[in-house]
Amino acid sequence: MRLTRPTLSLLISFLIGAGWGIALIGALSMFLSFLPSHFLFALLAAVFGAVPGLLLVVFLEYLLLKSEMLAQLKEQTRLLKKIAPAQTQNPDTPNPF
């Protein structure tokens, strides 16, 4: 995770950890609450109990990925703007594309 703002990076890392905690607590609490009825129901309930936390983790990882992609695109745009004037000053050079 290489975000430009360390505060945002710290916040996203904390929220991802909180999402994993929510998934673990949800799965464990649902499993233990349904365990007296039937073991298979308890396993199914544990999966459903973990879903909100796992969705939070996936969403935050998606945001992190998109922010990294945006930073890379900005860097590529900066480099292309730097290269473009050199290409337009020499129109006799062949285009490699």
GIZI-V255370 format. One record per pair of residues at least 12 apart in sequence whose C-alpha atoms are under 10 Angstrom apart, sorted by sequence separation. I is the first residue (numbers start at 1). J is the second residue. D is the distance in Angstrom with one decimal. If there is no record, write none. Layout:
i/j/d
I/J/D
I/J/D
//
This chain:
i/j/d
1/13/8.7
30/42/6.9
31/43/6.1
33/45/8.8
34/46/8.6
29/42/9.8
30/43/8.5
31/44/8.0
32/45/9.3
33/46/9.4
28/42/9.5
30/44/8.9
31/45/5.9
32/46/8.4
27/42/9.4
28/43/9.6
30/45/5.5
31/46/4.8
27/43/8.6
29/45/9.1
30/46/5.1
31/47/8.5
27/44/9.4
28/45/9.3
29/46/7.6
30/47/8.5
31/48/9.6
27/45/7.3
28/46/6.4
30/48/8.1
31/49/8.1
26/45/9.2
27/46/4.1
28/47/9.4
30/49/5.8
26/46/7.1
27/47/6.2
29/49/7.7
30/50/8.6
25/46/9.5
26/47/8.7
27/48/7.2
28/49/7.8
29/50/9.6
24/46/9.0
26/48/8.2
27/49/4.5
28/50/8.3
23/46/9.3
26/49/4.5
27/50/4.6
23/47/9.1
25/49/8.1
26/50/5.2
27/51/8.3
23/48/9.5
24/49/8.4
25/50/7.7
26/51/8.2
27/52/9.8
23/49/7.0
24/50/6.3
26/52/8.1
27/53/9.3
22/49/9.0
23/50/4.2
24/51/9.8
26/53/7.7
22/50/7.3
23/51/6.6
25/53/8.9
21/50/9.5
22/51/9.2
23/52/6.6
24/53/7.8
20/50/8.8
22/52/7.6
23/53/4.0
24/54/9.1
19/50/9.6
22/53/4.9
23/54/5.8
20/52/9.7
21/53/7.3
22/54/8.1
23/55/8.8
19/52/8.2
20/53/5.9
21/54/9.5
23/56/8.9
19/53/4.7
20/54/6.7
22/56/8.9
23/57/8.9
18/53/8.1
19/54/6.5
20/55/9.7
22/57/9.7
17/53/9.8
19/55/8.1
20/56/8.3
21/57/10.0
16/53/9.1
19/56/5.6
20/57/6.8
16/54/9.4
18/56/8.9
19/57/5.3
18/57/8.5
19/58/9.0
16/56/7.5
17/57/8.1
19/59/9.8
15/56/8.4
16/57/5.4
19/60/8.9
15/57/8.0
16/58/8.7
16/59/9.2
13/57/10.0
16/60/6.5
12/57/9.8
15/60/7.7
16/61/7.7
13/60/8.9
12/60/7.0
13/61/9.5
12/61/8.6
12/63/9.0
13/64/9.6
12/64/7.8
9/64/8.8
8/64/10.0
1/61/9.8
3/64/8.3
2/64/9.2
1/64/7.6
4/67/9.6
1/65/8.7
3/67/7.7
4/68/9.3
2/67/9.5
3/68/7.0
1/67/9.9
2/68/7.3
1/68/8.1
4/71/8.5
3/71/8.3
2/71/9.6
//
